[in-house]
């Protein structure tokens, strides 16, 4: 197949063309149209100015237009859609927890990742076929006719993620494992503005990843921790929990995970804690694994007998 003139694409300069053809082996409109723009963005990280994902998407739109205007060769195979499928797993007390993570890679705007529990491919195959246009359409027509994305089931709520301490792992869902999809930079969640209340006591404490020492003593029930979760996108589902770490024992959740959309306040009910000192962590994570979890150690909380 002859090489398409990538240089004819507006704003695609010689330095961009060199990386596309020499480093990424992208020499045709078809290859550019169905490449993952994050691969291109990563390959051009040393260019100044570095092209944005939006600019790369414009290049791909021009390439698709070139494809739709060209006469199709009946003997050639024409891509209609492409997907990144990740088989992910993580270790739990009961064995392996598994899930499938699927994302369509060549469409604008970028779709949210779809997640299915287990490794049964039947459901995701049906979902991927729903993304295709009628048989025989061109790639541009297939994209125009594509139905809306089908909703995915909620991700598992209590699956550990790599890099999280063992005591906290039971509260955090798995992020992507070894993936065939290109890596993306993950946002870092934050837990800030921490206030502990109990009876007439109200204390603001600094956020610390390491043990900060003794905290407010003689707290009277009900005890609550008020905080703010930052670093999340507006539509991103965030879950958070207060985890109790008894000395020499496995940690346990003081309550069911709190769920919210995007950044904002969160409240943790510690009324189930018995009298005495308690070592507590606050943990926040994205339910789809698209952000780095935040783990904050509270000062030792001492609850007095009722």
Helices and strands as residue ranges (DSSP letters): G 6-8, H 14-18, I 19-23, H 29-33, H 37-43, H 53-69, E 83-92, E 95-104, E 114-117, H 122-130, H 139-145, H 166-169, E 187-188, E 190-198, E 201-205, E 223-230, E 237-244, E 252-253, E 258-261, E 264-269, E 276-278, E 280-286, E 291-292, E 294-297, E 301-303
